[in-house]
């Protein structure tokens, strides 16, 4: 029997429980995906494919195998009237790509299978990573493998448990070690903390996830999985439907409001306030996740609000555990080319990517020749630490011929300087104490001509 919260009428509690048990829309794309053909059918179709491409399958030349994988993939894409043949063609493309060491081709086939069929994507990805993860030599392949590891770690933890997630993290760490990139390695840090400090939570969520296929309406299993996906992994799209079916009536109510999608500043503010109120009952990293979800909705509301309500929301935003500088109001911006960008782009050059990884909330500050670019932020002495990475975007290639130095200033005083950055993809971690700082300033100095001096501050955030 689910215990109802005190101070709530039995009838009201029954209504809330009924809402928790009522059906929700299926996951996006779930209805369109088909079942994979049975093993016997797969074997028969694969046999016919092998006969049709016998000469290509017989070749041991890696380039020929890559061509075969691409041909199988293209054939699968054009096969629209036979779901079974289409599936096996994609699967054959995956297997041939793995044998040829074609990492991109293998994952391309897996993604296509996932879009069209109900398959265990985590299992397929782990097979590729296990086969190719320790043998990749090219930097491009290592970057791709590390991105796939980082993207798969959360799913592995919840679907396969702590042991397999730890094994995947070990593989990812070995790849990151080869790259010798602080920015690339930082993509794994949340999982390092998770697997080191929250083994029980991982195992509990994994057991609950395994129960859901046979008991999709189990309230406690939905609660455990939903909490883990939302508050630990940050996978809100996957976790919210679970929370909406869970045993915690307050969270069920909030999750359903999230799924409904507030459209006005007022409703967004109410949702943010609800998350902040609910955070009081939580502790540690989960409480922080509640508060940051409150911040998310308060920020959306702030962008639509006006007048006194905008002032109130501004105060609420400053109470978040941490804030990305890209979401704060800057002033005194100076650049030497193009314009200041805070949306993760490098002006007209596309995404700000450093050593293979995007800076989704990067700041782009192109300096002038033999000068510096800068931007300032009012901190009001409310923050204690700045965390970021700095670097030169990948796409400049070997065109950059000068030197960049990044500098952090607090109230006009230099607090930190980077090592000289002289090549595309080079990067450095930055962590600076900000106790008592009123105004934070970020500068990018260029020593020499500023052609291709596309320096970025990668996802900088200030922590209370």
N, C-alpha and C positions, 0 to 999 in steps of 0.2 A: 504494500500500500504506500503510495507516495504521500509523505507528510506535507500538509498545506501550511503556508506561512501563517504565523499568528497575526491576529488583527484583521483577517480577511474572512468574509462570510463563506460558508460552505458552498453556497450556490455560485458565488463569484469564482471560487476556486475551481468548481466543476466546469464552469464556462471556459476558464483559462486552460484547463487540462484538455477539454474537447478541442480547443484551438490547436493545442500542441499535437494532438493525434490526427487532426484533419489533414487531408492530402495536400502536398505542395506540388508545384509544377516540376516536371522532370528536369534533370540537369541539361544544360544547353547541348543540343546535338544528340542526346541519348536516344530519342525516338527514331532518328534517322540512321543510326548505326546498326549494322546487321551482325548476325552471329557468324563467326568464322566457320567454314566448312569442317565437317568431321575429319578425323585423321585419315580414314580410308580414302575419302574423296580427295583430300590434299595430296596423298601419295600418288593416286592415279593421275591427277592433273600434272603434278611435278614430273612424272615419268614422260608424259607427252611433251612437256616443255623441254626436257633434256634431249629428247629425240629431235625436236625441231631446231634446237641450237647446239647440236652435238659437237660440231667443230669448235665452236666458241668455248664450250664447257671443257673440251679436251686440252685447250691451250693452257700452259703454265706461265705465260707472260703476264705480269701484273697489269700492264697497260691494256692488254686484250681483255683481261678479267674486268677491269674498270669499265671498258666499253660495253661489255656484256651486261654488267649491272645497270648501266645507263639505258641500254636497249630494253632490258626487261622492265625497268621502271616506266619508260615511255610507252611500252606496249600495254602495261597495266593501266596507265592513265587513259589510254584510248579505248580500253575495254569497258564499256559502260553498260552492256546488256547481259553480262554474265558475272554475277557477284563472286562466285566460287573461283572462276579463273582469274578474276581481277585480284582477289586476295592472294592466291598462290603466286602469281607473278610478282606482286610486291614482296612477298616473303622470300622468293628466290632472289630478287634483286638485293634484299638485305643480306642474305647468306653469301652471295657472290661478292658483294662489296666488302664484307668482313674479311673474306679470304684474300682479297686484293689489297687490304689495308686502306680502303676508301672510307674514311670515317664519316665524311659528309654524306656520301651516298647511302651508307648504312642507316644513319639517323633520318635521312630524307624518306627512306622507305618505311621506317618505323612510324614516323609522323603521319604518313599517308594511311597506313594500316589503322592507326588510332582514330583518324578522322572518319573512316568508313566502317570500322568493325569494332565489336566488343572484344578487345584483346587486353591482355595484361601488359601494358606499356612498360611498367617498371621492370618486369622480368626480361622483356626484350632489350631494353636499354642496358640493363646490368650485364647481359651476355656480351654485348658489343664492348662495353667498357672493360670487362674482364679480359676479353680477347685482345684488345688493342691498347689498353691503357698503359702498359709498362713497356711497350715496344716502339711507341711513336718517337721519332727523331726530329722531324721538322718542327720548328717553332709554331707554325700555323696549325699543325695537327695537335700539338700540346695545348695550345690555347683553346681549340675547339673541344678537346676532351675535357679540359678543366671546366669550361662553360657547361658541358653536359653533366659532369659530375655535380656541380653546384646546383643545377636545375633539378637533378634527380634525388639529391640527398634527403630532402623533406619527404618526398613520396616514399622513398625506401624506408625511412624511419617508421612511418605509420603503417605501411603495408607489409614490411618484412621484419621489423623489429630492430632492437638496439645493436645486436651482433652484426647483422649484414650492413646496417648503416655505418657502423664503425669501420668495417672492412672497406667500404666505399670511400669513407673519409681518409683512410690510410692511403688508398690509391690516389685520391685527389691531392693529398699533401705531397706525395712523391712527385707528381706532375708539377705542382706549384714550386717545389724545390728546384726542379730543372729550369723553370722559367726565371727564377730569381727576381720576381716582381712583387714588391710590397702590395701594390694595388690588386693584382690578380689573386694573391694569397689572401687578402682581406675578405674576398667573397666567401671564404670558407669559415671565417671566424664565428658567425652565429651558430654554425653546426658544431664547431669545436666546443663551444660553451655548452650547447644543448646536450651533446653526448657525454660530456665529462660530468655535468652536474645534475642532469635530469633523467637518469637511466630508468627509474621507476615510472615516471610519467610517460616515457617513450613506450615502455613495455605495456603499461595499462592501456594506452591509446591503440597500440598495435593489436592487442587481444580484443578490444572492443570493435576495431575495424573488421577483424576476421569474423566476428559474430554477425555483423550487419547484413550480409547477403542472405542468410537464413532467417534473420529476425530484424527486418528493416525498420520496424516500429518500436524496437526496444528503447525505452526512454533513457536509461542510464548509458547504454552504448552510444546513442546519439549525442548525449551530453559530453561524454569523454572524448569522442572523436571530434565533435564540433569545437570544443574548447581547445583541443590541441591544434587543430587546423587554423583557427582564428588567432588565438592568443600566443601560440608558440611559433607556428610556421608563417603566420600572416597570410594564410591562404583563405581569404574571406569569402570568395565566391564559392569555394567548396565547403567551407565550414558553416556558413550562416544557415543553410537549409537544415543542417544537423542540429544546430542550436535551437532552431525553430521547432524541432520535434523533441527537444530534450526535456528533462525532468524539472529543470530550474525555471519556474514560472515567470520570474522577472526577466531572465535572459530570453525566454521564449517570446515574450512580448516585444522586447527591444529588437530581436532578430527579425521578427515579422515586419516591424516598421522599416528595418533596413531593406528587406527584400521588396517591400512595396515601393521604395524609392522616393524619398521626400523631394518635392520639386520647388518649395519656397524657402526663403531664408528663415521664416518662423519655424517651419517643420524641421529644418536642418538643425536649428538651435535647440529645439526640444529634444531631438535625438542625441545631440552632443551632450546636453545636460543629463540625459538619462544614463549615458555611459559614465559620465563623471560621478553621478550619484551611486551607480552600481559598483564603482571601483572601491568604495569604502570597505566593502566586505572582502576584498582581495588583498594579496600580499605580493611583494617581490616583483618578478618580471611579468607576472600575469596582471598585477595592478597597473604596471606601466603600460601594458598593452591596452587595457581599458581606457587609461587616460589619453593615450595617443589616438585611440579611436574617437574619443570625445574631441580631441584636437582636430582630427580629420573633418568632422562634421561642422565644428565651429569655424574652421577655415573656409569651407564651402559657403557657409552662411555669411561670413564676413565679406566675401566677394560680391554678395548680392545685397547686403544690408546698407542702411544709410542712417544718418543722424545719431541719436543717443544709443540705439541698438548696436551700431558699428563700434562705438566707444566701448560698450560693455563687452563685446566680443573681442576687441583688441586686448582687453585685460585678461579675458579667459585664455586667449592664445598664449600670452606670456607666462601662464601657469603650467603649460605643458612640460613634461620631464625634459624634453629637448626639442629643438627646432632646426630645420634645414634653412640655411641662409637664403636659398632660392625662394623661400616662402615668406621672407621678411622684407620690409621696406628699406631699400638702400638709398644712399644719397652721395653727392660729390663723385659721380662716376667719370673717370677719364680713360679713354682708349686711344691707341695710336693708329688703328685701322678698323673698319667695319663698325660694329656696335656691340655694346655689352649684352651678353645673352645669359639667361638664367633658367633656361628650359631644357638643358642637357644637349644643346646643339652648339656647334662651332660656327656661328653666323651662317654663311651661305654654303658651308662645307659639310653639312649633314650632322649626324650624331657625333658627340664628343666621345670617341673611343680611344682608350689608352691601353696598350698591351692586350688588346683583344676584348676588353670589357668596357661596356658603356658606363658613362657617368650620367645616370638618369636625371640627376639634379645638379649637374656641374655648372660652374660659373666660367664663362669665356671672357677673358680679358687680354686682347691683343695689344701689346705695348708698341710704342713708337721706336724708331731707330735711336739707339744710345739714350734711351729714356725709360720711363715706366708707366704702366697703366695702373689704375687703382679704383677701389670701391670702398665705401664706408657703411657701417651699420650701427644704429643706436642700441646699445645693450643695457643701459640703465643700471649697470652693476648687478644684473640679475643672473648672470651665467658664470660658471666656474671653469669650463673647459671648451676649447675648440678642437674638433677632430676632423681631419680631412686627409686627402692625398693630393699631390700636385704632379703635373706631368705635361708632356708634349704629345699632342694627338697623333695617332698612328698614320693618318692619311697624308701627312706632310712628307713621308718617305725620307729620301736623302736630300731633299731640297733645302732644308734648314742648315745654315752655315754659321750661325752665331751661338750665343749662350744666353740661357734664361736663368734667372735667380728669383725665387718666390720669397716674399717677406710678409710677416704678420706684425702689425703694430697695434698697441693698445694705448689710447690717449696720446698718440704721437711718439710713443717709445717703442723701439724695436724689441720684439719678444722672440722672434725666430726667423732664421733664414735657411733656405734649402741649399743643398749641394748644387753646383752648376749642372744644368740640364742642357745637353748638347745634341741629343738624337731623338727621333720619333719613338714613342713608346716608353721612354725613360720616365721613371716616377719615383716618388719618395713619400713616405708616411709623415704626417705632421700632427702632433698633439701638443697643445699650448695651454697653460694655465691662464685664466682670465679673471681671477678674483679682483673685484673692485674696478674693472674696466668699464668706462662709460661708453666710449666709442671704439669699435673694432675697425681696423683698416687692413685690407688685403692689397698687396702690390705685386706686379710682375715686372721685373727689370730685364731689359734686353741690352746686352753688350754686343754691339755690332749692328748690321743691317737687320731690319725687322721683317724681311721677307719670310713667310711661312712661320713666323714666331707665334704659333697658335697654342699658347699655354692655357691650361685649365686648372681650376680648383675642383677636385673631384668630390662631389656630394658633401660639401662642408656642412657641419652642424655644430650648434652650440648647446651645451648640456648644463642644466641647472645644478 
